[in-house]
Amino acid sequence: MWLPTPVYDRVPQFWLLLGLLFMSSGTYLGFDYSLSFWYFGVGFICCIWSLWIFSMRLSARKAPDQAQQTTEASQDVDAGTEPVA
């Protein structure tokens, strides 16, 4: 499934906001309420999921840059070893 770019870029922020809302709901309900621990747990998982998505996207965006730099470096070495005509 393809998402529009603005939506795709905001997905980690959505998960973080959802996690914070769950955690704040658990705090609002108080710890006397039996489901507040579940609210906290789901909120924590959503926040961790958000950070994981963000870190994966960050590493995927850096990977092509590193590959391009190594390719350019190898081309520089190859250019230096070629005989001049």
C-alpha positions in Angstrom: 0.0 0.0 0.0 1.4 3.3 -1.0 0.9 6.4 1.2 1.2 10.0 0.1 4.5 11.5 1.2 3.0 13.9 3.8 1.2 11.0 5.5 4.3 8.7 5.3 6.5 11.3 6.9 4.1 11.9 9.8 3.6 8.2 10.7 6.2 8.2 13.5 4.7 11.4 15.0 1.3 9.8 14.9 2.5 6.7 16.8 4.2 9.0 19.4 1.1 11.1 19.8 -1.0 8.0 20.2 1.3 6.6 22.8 1.4 9.8 24.8 -2.4 9.9 24.7 -2.7 6.4 26.0 -0.2 7.2 28.8 -2.0 10.4 29.7 -5.3 8.6 29.7 -3.9 6.0 32.1 -2.7 8.8 34.3 -6.1 10.5 34.2 -8.0 7.4 35.1 -5.7 6.8 38.0 -4.0 3.6 39.1 -7.1 2.5 41.1 -8.8 1.7 37.7 -7.8 -1.8 36.6 -7.2 -1.0 32.9 -4.9 2.0 33.6 -1.9 -0.3 33.6 -3.0 -1.6 30.1 -3.3 2.0 28.9 0.3 2.7 30.1 1.6 -0.5 28.5 0.0 0.2 25.2 1.2 3.8 25.3 4.7 2.7 26.0 4.7 0.2 23.2 3.4 2.9 20.8 6.2 5.3 21.8 8.8 2.6 21.3 7.3 1.7 17.9 7.5 5.3 16.9 11.2 5.5 17.8 11.9 2.2 16.0 10.2 3.5 12.8 12.1 6.8 13.0 15.4 5.1 13.5 14.9 2.6 10.7 14.0 5.4 8.3 17.0 7.4 9.4 19.3 4.5 8.8 17.7 3.8 5.4 18.2 7.4 4.3 21.9 7.3 5.3 22.6 4.0 3.6 22.4 5.3 0.0 24.6 8.3 0.9 27.3 6.0 2.3 27.1 3.7 -0.7 27.5 6.7 -3.0 30.5 8.0 -1.0 32.3 4.6 -1.2 31.5 4.4 -5.0 33.0 7.9 -5.5 36.1 7.0 -3.4 36.7 3.8 -5.5 36.3 5.8 -8.7 38.9 8.3 -7.5 41.3 5.4 -6.8 40.6 3.9 -10.2 41.1 7.2 -12.0 44.5 7.6 -10.3 45.8 4.2 -11.6 44.8 4.7 -15.2 47.6 5.6 -17.6 47.5 9.1 -19.0 47.3 9.0 -22.8 
